[in-house]
Amino acid sequence: MAEPESVAFYPLLYVAWADGELADEELELLRGHVREAGLPEGALAEWLDPDAPPSAERLLHLLDAVRRRAAEVSPERRRSLTELGIAIAEADGAHPTPEEREAILRIEEALGLGGRDAVATLFDPVRPIAPLPVVPSTFDREAMARFLDGPAGETRRRVREILSDGRFRLVSGLSTPEYRAQVTAWCRLLADEGLGRLGYPTEYGGGGDPAGFVATFETLAFFDLSLLTKFGVQFGLFGGSIHQLGSSRHHEKYLRDAGTLALPGCFAMSETLHGSNVYDIQTTAVHDPATREIEVHTPVPGARKDYIGNAARDGRLATVFAQLEVGGEGRGVHAILVPIRDEDGDALPGVTIEDCGEKLGLNGVDNGRLLFDRVRVPRENLLDRFASIDEAGAYRSLIASPARRFFTMLGTLVGGRVAVGSAALSASKVALTIAVRYGARRRQFGPPGEAERPLLDYPSHQRRLLPRLATTYALGFALHDLQEQHLAAESADSGEADGRSGTAARRRTEAAAAGLKAYATWHATETIQACREACGGRGYLAHNRFAALKADSDVFTTFEGDNTVLMQLVAKDLLTGFRQQFGDLGALGLARFAAGRARRAVAERNPIVSRKTSEAHLRDPEFHDAILDARRTELVLSLARRIRHRIAGGMTSFDALTDCQNHALTAARAHVECEILRSMLAAERRTPTSGVAEWLERLRCLFALAAIERSAAWFLEQGYLDPPKSKAIRSMVTALCAEIRPQAIPLVDAFDVPRACLEGSIGL
């Protein structure tokens, strides 16, 4: 620092060069400002030569000199590089002229080096380690947990206690045979606790508590998903098919042993070439009047029963779905009980069993393939709630239509979709519990000289997790409403062999179950991935559970029906409802519908409403409900118009709907989101305490506005939003995330994931 007139520039020059070599344009700019200050040409020449930039050694010498001089400068004069340089010069006895001061300031501005952050790079302060703040819950966490438990809360709490009593410990590193054996042992423990038979009638050894069974299944998903699947196959699908499709003699003979796991079984519906399309499966079941037997046969390789849980290792009896033929006439798909193994575990004659082998996940479940070579079983093995074969070999059914009989039969099995959707949500809760707790504890980056900040304090991290947290809350209420709706429909239909009682309720339940199962499992897949990424490399370690959660829950999107197919079922139901309300899809029906919509559409697209951006309006539940319902309704109307146009042009109804498939899927998703919102609004109204209601209101706002934000393009195109309002919604989503962040840990704690299900992970 031999040139006193140059001293004031040195802090600025060090930071500029230390940040990277200055470009020719930047150096020319600096030289211009130096000339304007009236300094001699050679004063700063060695620092402004593009052909000879200062060496690293020279810069280190300069840094040491600046630091020594700066130690004598008061903190108040370290607010910018310009102030610091002038203070150092004055301490050296040099007093920069107003022109020099102005030149330094202009250089600082030109290089973008203003503020305390630039000054901090000179001092390399030691970053303090601050303790994480303890933020108490502002609501009754226990009350929230009880409220979230919903139906059969006592059963859920009992299952949590069982999972925490030391007999259930998450294990890793087992071979596939060892893992399967462990899962079977766990399943027997649950059967011994009476949980497997909860849903069966008491007169057959059951608990007479279908709601308790669904609650058990949902809660088990906090633990190992292979166990969950094994439990569901044995007690839900296999035992449930006997319960729902069989008659009292089947119940008497099989249900008790199915519920205690004395009789391990399979549910053999899917085939290699027919998964979602059960109506066209190819396995045959031909009645032989001479022997009063049914011959079950796999006619072609593509008809083998594929991916059947419990088949590769444990199952002894299978519910086999096949095309029934009686008296030379095809009667459609029916279910027949077919023994596949003896008590020693050996395959029975005519039955070929293959192991599906390693899967992407769920390797604790023994999925297998079944082929039948003219296997004969007694006529009585036909599950005959909806159709039977009498002593004379005549086929009898109170449902005349084969198609209606088929869909009535499958409708009784809708509980599987209800359960899978609920289990997927539990997996999402585990992932969010781990990621939110870790994000609130893990520190990363921060201003120089200050403690690093928790990840969850960053808006981008909040955006990753908190809208998904809100959706998880909302889905929980929707799925519990669905569970109650399903049990009510089952109750209305019980005892009616022809299924006529409660048909409308059952159809509504089937569509709701299809939509929510698809939405919840897609949500789980996306949420688990987002949570894994939010935990960085720690989330990639197996003991932190994301590996298993990702691999094991992935198949949920195709369990109990491929999600895309299920959403098409929802769309078809919406069109059916449209026809029932407004007549067929002809011009008159569409005109009636459009007339009913006109008045409301005018109000919703009112420029005053579409431009309204006040916080009160954006958080208003009536706004949320109206705009999401408008989207659903408009999409269904336009779908009906498109299909009608194609049918009028000569297309079949099947081809017309297929041609509009993407539109149908969008309408279905809009419908499901609208129904989820309404379930959450209903939950808000029945909350037990004001503190709980207050936080549910925030979560509902975040769920609704995030859903609107995702579909902003559609709302803008249709005139329901204008650009400023769309931007305001985006800003409000970010603001809500910040508002919810302080209570994020209590909100995931309310999921009440048992500690045993997080043992050894970063979620503790």
N, C-alpha and C positions, 0 to 999 in steps of 0.2 A: 504494500500500500504506500509506495513512494510518492505518488502524485496526490497531494491533499485534495485537489479539486475533483478527483475521480472517486474518492472514498464513498460518497453517497450512492454511487451506482453499483457498488460491489455486491451487496446482498441480492439485488435484482439480477445482476449478471450471473451470479453463481446458480441461482435457481433456474434461470433460463437455460444455461448450458447443461446443468445436471439432469434436466428433464429430457435431454436429447439434443443432437446437433441442430443448430439453428439453420434454417433455409436461407438461401441468398436473399430472397425477398424480405425476410425478417431482419437480416443484418443490415440491408440497405435502409430499412425503416429506422432501425436503431441509430445508424450513422446520421440520418437526416435530423433526428431529434437532438443528437449530440451537437451537430452544427448549429441548430436553432438556439441551443443553450449558450453558444458563444465559447465553448471549450476548445482548446488547441487541438488540431487534427490528430496529433500523436498521443493525446492523453489516454485514450481507450483503444488505440489501434491494435494492440496485441489481443484484445478480446473480440474484435470485430472483423477479423480477417477470415474470409470464407475458405481461403486456401491453407490456413494454418490455425485450425481451431485449438483451443487450450487443451493440453494433455490432462489425463486423469490426475497425474501427480500435481500439476499446477492448480487444478480445481480443488484438490484436497488441502493444499496450502492455503488457498483462498478461504475455504470453509473454516479452517482452524482460526485464521485471523479474524474472520467475521464473528465467530463464536466468542473469541476472547473479548473483542470490543463490545459485543452485544450483552455480555455478562454485566456490564456497567450501566446498561440502559434499563430504565424502569419498565415494568410490564405494560403500563399504559401506552408506551411508545412502540409497542410491538404489534400494533393492530394491522399494519400492512408493511410490505417491503419498502415502500417509499418512506413511510414514517421512520422505520428502523434505520434506513440508510442515512437519512438526514440527521437522526439522533447520533449515530456513530460518527458522522463527519463533524458535528458540533462538539462531541466529546474529544475529538482530535484537534480542536481549535479551528476547524474550517467551517465556514458558514455559507452554505450554498446560496446562490443568488435566486431571486424569484424565477428567472428563466431556467436555471438548473432544476429547481424544484418542479417546475411545470414539465420539463423534459422527462424527468424520472417518472412522474405520474403518467405521462402519455405512453411511455414505454411499458409500464406496468399494465395499463389498460389494453394496449395493442397486443401484448403477449398473453393476456388473460390470466395474469398472476396476482390478482387482487385478493385481499382478505386474509384472515388469520391462518387459513389452511396453508397458504404459500409460505408464510413466516414459519409455521410449525416444521416444515421440511428442513429448516436450518438447525433445529435443536434436537431432533430425534429423541423426544421425551420418552421415558419409560411409561408404558401403558399400565394404568392401575387395574387391579382385579377387584371388581365390585361384587359383593354378594347379590344373589338373585333376590329381588323383592318378594316378599310373601304377600300375595293378594288374596284377602279373604273373600269367600263367596258372598255375593250380595243377595242371594236367594237361598231358600232351604233346599240344599242338595238332596237330602233324603226324600223330601216331598217330591222333588222333580224325578228322582229315580223310581219312586213308587208310581208316579203318574205315567212315566214312560213304560213301565212294566205292563200296563194295560190289563187285558183279560188274564185270568189265572195267575195273578201275581204271586200267590203263595207257592204254587208249583214252581215258578221261575226261581224263587228264592231257595226252595228245596234243592233244585238241580244245581244251583251255584254252590250250595253247601256240600253236595256230593262231590262235585268237581274239585272242591278245596280240601277234602278230608284226607289227602295223602295217597289215595289209591290211583289217582289220575295224574300222571306227570308227562309232560311233553318230552318225547324222545327223538333222537336223530341218529343217523349212522347205522340204522338197522338194515339188514338185507330185506328184500321183498318178502320172502317166506316168514322171516322174523316179525316184520311189520304187520303182515296179515294176521299172524298168530296173536300179536299184541292187541290189535283192533278187535278181534273176536273175543279175547278175554275181557276187554273193556265192555264190549256189548253184553256179555253174560252178566257182568256186574250190574249194569243198568237194568237188565231183565230181572235179576234177583231183587232189585229195589222196587220192582213192580211198574217201572216206567214204560216198558214196551207194550204192556197190555192196557194202558190207561184208557185208550179210546174205544175198547171193545165193550160190549154189553156185560153187565155184572153177572147175568145168568150163565155166561160162558167163561167165567173167570176173569173178566175184564174189570176196569175201574169205572166204566160208564162216564168217562170224563174226556170227551173229544177235545175240548178247549185245553185241558191240561196236557194232552198229547202234543198238540201243536206248540204250546208254550215250551214243553220239554225239548222238542226238536229245535226251536228257535234259539234256546239258551245253550244247547250243546254246540252250536256253531261257534261259540266263543272258544271252544277247545280245539280238538283235532277234527278236520273236515272229513277224513276217511272214516272215523268213528261215526260222525253224523250221517254219512252216506250209507254205511252198513246198517245203522239203526233204522234209517228211513226205508231201505230196501226190505229189511226183514219185517218190521212192524207196521210200516206205512203202506208199502206197495204190495208185498206178498200177503201179509195178514189182512191188510185193508181190502185187497181184491176179494178175498174169501168173505169178509164181512159185508162188503158193498154189493158184490155180484152173486153171492151164494144165497142159499136158503137155510132154514133152521138146521137141517141135517148136516150141512157143511159146517155151520157154526159149531154144532155140538161135537163133531168129529175132529175139527182141526184148530179152532181158535185158541183154545187153552194152551195147546202145545206150541202154536205159533207165537203166542204172547210171552211164553217163558223161555223161548229159544230151544225147547226140547225138539222142535221140528224146524230146522233151518230151511228156508225156502227162497225161491226166485220169482221174479216178475218178468216173464219172457214175452215181451211185446215187439220190440224193435227187431228188424231184420237187416241183413247186409244191404239190401237194395231198397228197403222201405223203413224209414225212420219216422219222420213227421206224418207221412201218408199211410196211416194205419189201415185205412179203409181198403187199400189194395195190397195188403200183405199176401204172401203166397203159400205159407204153411197151410196144409189141409187137415181137416178133421172129418172123416167120413163115417157116418153111423152104419153099422152092420146089424140089420134086424135079426139075422139068424143067431148071432151070439150076444146081441144086446150090448155090444161094445162100440167104442169110438176108436178109429184108427188114425193116429196122428202121424203125419209124414212131411218130410222136407223134400219137395219135388225137384228143386233145382238148387245149386250152390248158393245163389243169391237169396234164397229163402231161409238160410240158417239164422237162428236167433243170435243176435250179435250184441256184444257189450253188456251182457246180462250180469248184474251184480249178484254176488254169492254163488255164481255158477262154477267158477274155476276150482273152488276149494271146499266150500261148506254145504251148499244147498243140496237137499234131498228130495224136495217136491217143488215143482214149478207150475205157476199159473201161466199156461201157454195160450196165446191168442192165435186163432186160426180161422180159416174159412170153413164154416160148418156146412156139410152136405147131408141132407136127410131125405131118403126116398128118391134119390137121384136129382134133387133140387138144391141149388145153392141158397143158403139162408143168411149169408153174410158173416161178419166177424163175431166170434163168440170166445169165451174163455173156458179152458178145460184144465183140470188139475192132472199133471203128469209126473209120476215118480221118476227121478233121474239117477238116484244113487241108493245103494242099500245102506244099512246102519254101519257097515265097515268103511263106507266112503268110496266104494267101487261103483263105477258106472253100470247101470242096469242094461240088460240086452236091448239092442236096437237104439241105444242112446250114445251118441258120440259127444264128448266134452273136450273142448280146447281152451287153453288159457290165452287170453288176449295179450298177455305179456305186459311189459313196462309201458306206462302211460306218462303223459306230461305231468300229471299229479294224481292224487288219490291212490297211491300204490299200496295202501293198506286195505283196499277193496279188491276182492278176487273176481274181477270181471272175466267172463268166459263166453264161449260160443256153444250153442246147442244145436245138434242135428238129430232128427228122428227118422229112423228107418222102419216105417209101418209099425209103430209102437201102439199096442192096444191097451186101452183102459176101460173100466166099467162105464156104462152109460151114465151112472150116478155122478161121475166126476165132472160132468158138465155143470158149470156154475149157472144156476137156472133161475135167478131172480126175475129175469125179463123174458126168458124163453126156456122151454123144456122139451124133452122127448118122452112121451108116455110109454106105458108097458107095451102097447101095440106097435110102437115104433113111429107114431105120428108126432110131427112137430107142432108145438102149441106156443102161442104168444099172445098176450093182450095188446101188443103193439103191432099193428098190421104192417106198417112201413118198415122195410129193412133199414133204410137210412135213418129214420127216426129212432128205431131201436138201437142202432149203432151209436148215435150221438147221445141217447139217453144213458146207455151203458158207460160211455166215456165220461159223461157228465158227473157220474157218481165218483169218479176218480180225480176230480178237480182239486181235491185237497192236496195232492202232490205239488201242484203249482203254487198253491197258497204257502205251503211249507218251504219250498225252495226259495221263493222270493223273500220270505222272512229270514231264512238262514243266510242268504246273501247279505241282507242288511246287517246281521250280526257280525259277519266278516268285515263289513265296512266299519262297524263300530270299533272292532279291535284295531284295525289299521289307523283310524283317526285317533284313538286313544294313545297309541304309540307315537304317532307323528306329532300330535299337538303337544303332548308332554315333553317330547324331545326338543321340539322347536322352541318351547318356552325356556328350556335349560341351555341349549347349545348356543354359544356365543360366536359371532363371526363379524369381523370388521368393525369400524367405528371411526369417529373423528380423531385426528392425532391428539395424543395426550389424554384421551378419555377411554373408559372401559369399552371393550367390545360389546356389541349389542346382541341380545337374543334374536335368533332367526325370526321368531314370531312377531318381532317388532317391525319387520320390514313389510311394507304393503304388498310386495309381490308374493311373499310367503303367505301372508294372510289370504290373498286372492287364490292361492293354490288350495288352501285347506278349508277356509271358513264357509264359502258357499256350499262346499260338499258336506260340511257339518250341518248346515241348515237343511239341505236336501235330505240328509239322513234322518234328522228329526221329523221332517214332514212325511217322509216315506214310512216311518215307524207308525205314525197315527193312521195313515192310509191302509197299511197292511193289517193293523189291528181291527180297523173297521171291516176290512175284507174278511178277516177270520170270523168275526161275529156274523157277517152276512152269510158266509159259507155255512156256518153251523146252523143258522136259522133256516136256510134253504134245505139243508139235510134233514132237519127236524120236520119241516113241512112235508118233505117227500117220504119220510120213513113210513113203512107199512103199506105204501102204494106200489104194488108190483108193476103196474103199467106206467108209473112215473108221471101220471097226468097231474097229480096235485103238486103245486109249486113249480110247474114247468117254467113259467115266466121268470120267477125269482131265480131259478137255477140257471137260466140262460144269462140273466144279468150277471150272476156270480161268475159264470164261466168266462164271460168277456172281461170282467173286472180282474179276475185271477190271471188271465192271459196277459193283459196290459201291465199289471203291476209286477208280475213275475219278470217280464221282459225289462221293464224300466229299472227294477231293483237290481237285477243281475248285471245289466249294463253299467249301472251306477257303481256297483261293487268293483267291477273290473277297472273302471276309470279311477275310482277313488283309491284303491289299493296301489295302483301304479303311481298316482300322484303322491301318495304318502311315502312310498318307497323313495321316489326321487327327492322328496322334501327332507329325507333323512340322510341323503348323500351316501357315501361309502358305508356308513354304519348300517344303513337300511339294507345293504346288499349281503350282510352277514346272515347266515341261516338262523342263528339263535335269536335274531330280532324279528322272526316270524314272517317277514314279507315274502320270502322265497316260497314258503309253504302256502301262505294265503293266496299269492298270485297263481301258483301252479294248481292248487286244489280247487279254487273257486272259478277258474277259467271255464270249466265245463258247465258251470251253472247256466251259461248263456244258451246252451243247447239241451241241458237236462229238461225233462218234462216238456219238450217241444222247443224247436229252434225259435229264437226270439223274433226273427223277421217273420216267420210263419205265424207266430202268435199275434204280432201286431196286425197282420192282415186279417186275422180272426176278429180283432177289435174293430177294424175298419168295416168289415162285413156286418158286424152287429150295429154299428152306427148307421149304416145304410138301411138295415132292417128297421131300426127305430124311426128313421126318416120316412120309410114307406108306410109304417103303421100310423104315423101322425099325419102325413100329408098325402096319402094315397101312393100310387105307383110313381115311378120316375118320369112320368110323362109331363107334358107342358103344364097341365092343370095343377099337379102336385107341386111342381117347382114354383109356379106362380103363387100358390097359396103360401108356400114357405117364404118366398121373397117378400110378399106383402107383409107377412108377420115380422120380418126383419127390418123393413124399411124405416119404420119410426125409430127403432132403437139405433139403427145404423147412423141415421142423421144426428142423433144425440151423441153417439160415440165419436163420430168424425167431425163434430163441431170444432171449428178452428180454435175456439177458446179452450176446449178440453185438450185437444191435441198439442197445444202449446203450453199447457199449464205445467209449471216446473217447481212449484212451492214444495217444501219438505213435507208439509201436512198432506198435500195431495199425493205425492209419490209414495207415502207410507200408508195411504188410505186403503183398507181391505176391500172397499167397494170398487176402487179403481183396479186393484189387482184382479179381482174376480171378473169384473166386466170386460177387461181387455183380453184376458186369457180365454174367457168364454166366447168372446167375439171371434177370436182366431179359430177356435174349434168349430164354431158354427159356420163361418165363412168357408173353411176348408171342406167341411162336409157338403155344403151346398155346391161348391164348385166341383167337388168330386162327383156328386150326383149328376150335375150337368154334363160333365165330360163322359161319363159312362152312358148316359142317355144318348148323347150325340153319336157315340160309336155304335151303340145297338141300332139306332136309327139308320146308320150307314151299312148295316148288314152283319156286324160282328155278333158272335155269341156273347152271352153275359160273362162267361168265363174269360174269354179273350179281351172283352172290354175292360174288366177289372184288372186283368194282367197288364194291359197296356197303360193303365193308370196306377200301377203299383207304387211308384215312388210317391205320388200324391197321396195315395191311401195310407202309406206308412207315416207321412207327415201329419195327416189328419188324426191318425190313431195316437201318435205321441202327444199332439196338442190336447186331445181328449184326456189322456192319462194325467198330464200335468195339471189340467183344470180340476180333475177329481182329487188329486193329491192336495192341491191348495184348499179345496173345500173341506177335506178331512182335517187339515191343520186349523182352519178357521173354526170348525166345530170343536176341536180340542181346546183352542183358546177360550171358547165360551164356557167350557166346563172345568177349567183349571181350579184346583182347590185353594190356591193362595195367590194373592196379587203379585208377589215377587216372582212366582213361577210364570204367571200370565205375562208379566212385563218382558221376560226374556223370550218366551215363545213368540210374542209379538215381533220382537226384533228378528228372530230367526225366520219367521214367516215372511217378513218384509224382504229379507235377504234372499230367501228361496224364490219368491215371486219375481223380484226385480232381476235376479240373475237369469231366470227363465225368459223374461221379456228381453233382456240384453242379448241372450243367445239367438233370439229370433228377431233382432232389431231390423234386419233387412226386410223381412216380410211386413212388419208393422209400418215401416217407412214407405214401402211400396203401396200399401193399402190405405195410407192416409190416417192411420190411427196415431202416429207420432210424427212430429216434425223434427228436423235435425237438432235444434237446441234441446228439445225434450229428450231425445235419444241420448245426447251427451249428458244431460242432467241425471238420467237413470244410471249411466255408467259411473258418474261421480258419486251417486248415492250408494251404489254397490260398494265402492271403495270405502266410503265413509262408514257404512254399516259394518264392514269388516273391522275397521279400526274401533268401532264402538263395542263390538262383541269380543275383540281380542282380550281385554282384561279378565273376562270371565270364561275364556276358552277352556281352561283346565277344569273348573267346576262343571262346565257343560259336558265335557267328555267323561268326567268322573261319574256323572249321573247315568251313564250307560251301565255302570256297575259291572264292568268286566272283571271276573274273579282274578285275584292276584296270581293264583296257580296257573292261569292261562297266559300270564305275562312273565313268568319266572325266568330270570336270566336275561331279560331283554331290556332295551333302552326305554321301554314303556313303563317301567316301575318308577 
